[in-house]
Amino acid sequence: SSLILPSAIINDGAEFTITAIVKANDFESENTSYIYKQIIGGEVCLKIENGNIWFQCKASYGNCFTSGSWVYLNSPILDDDWHIYTGVYNRNEGILELYVDGTLMASTFINNGSLANCDLYDAEIGQTNNNIFIDEIAIFNYAQDLTEIQSFECNSISGNENGLIAYWNFNEGYGTEVQEINGNFNGVLSGSYSIENS
């Protein structure tokens, strides 16, 4: 199932952090399963593909019509248990980072140009026809440091954290509407879904 959001969350900020608690039952065979993706406001995605967790951004100085300019990071998924995946984008420092369970797994340099921005779709969490479970997602408007990244755990967000843009804990248990903690980015589920406790 996918959660259709009312608007993009990341609006070409020079820095952001996205963290998700995810379980991928068929991680070795999943072709492309998006955890989070958007184009309007900056082309960004966190996804599972062919046994790896990927964090990628299109650092193309705002041009969404180029085939290049993608910056990719990936790291192998070790098992089908729950894991915390964190992507950090810092245009001010020129760096992109990918963490798994609070450990830095990959990093690379990025240019100082704005992210690609196209009026194609806003933002979605998850994707239909896959076998991944998403327990929580939090997005912050700055590049978190290692201590902050390692402090994130299940149900650790109150809604008053510094720089928190959006947070979904998916604790509804039924229905098709999913509440964002501050009510700014409530979404509607599309497709069938199942529930599994983390």
Stockholm file with secondary structure:
# STOCKHOLM 1.0

chainA/1-198         SSLILPSAIINDGAEFTITAIVKANDFESENTSYIYKQIIGGEVCLKIENGNIWFQCKASYGNCFTSGSWVYLNSPILDDDWHIYTGVYNRNEGILELYVDGTLMASTFINNGSLANCDLYDAEIGQTNNNIFIDEIAIFNYAQDLTEIQSFECNSISGNENGLIAYWNFNEGYGTEVQEINGNFNGVLSGSYSIENS
#=GR chainA/1-198 SS CEEECSSCSCCSCSEEEEEEEEEETTTTTCSCEEEEEECTTSCEEEEEETTEEEEEEECSTTCTTCSCCEEEEEEECCCSSEEEEEEEEETTTTEEEEEETTEEEEEEECCSSCCCCCSSCCEEEECSSCCEEEEEEEEESSCCCHHHHHHCCTTCCCSCCTTEEEEECCCCCSSSEECCTTSSSCEEEESCCCCCCC
#=GC SS_cons         CEEECSSCSCCSCSEEEEEEEEEETTTTTCSCEEEEEECTTSCEEEEEETTEEEEEEECSTTCTTCSCCEEEEEEECCCSSEEEEEEEEETTTTEEEEEETTEEEEEEECCSSCCCCCSSCCEEEECSSCCEEEEEEEEESSCCCHHHHHHCCTTCCCSCCTTEEEEECCCCCSSSEECCTTSSSCEEEESCCCCCCC
//
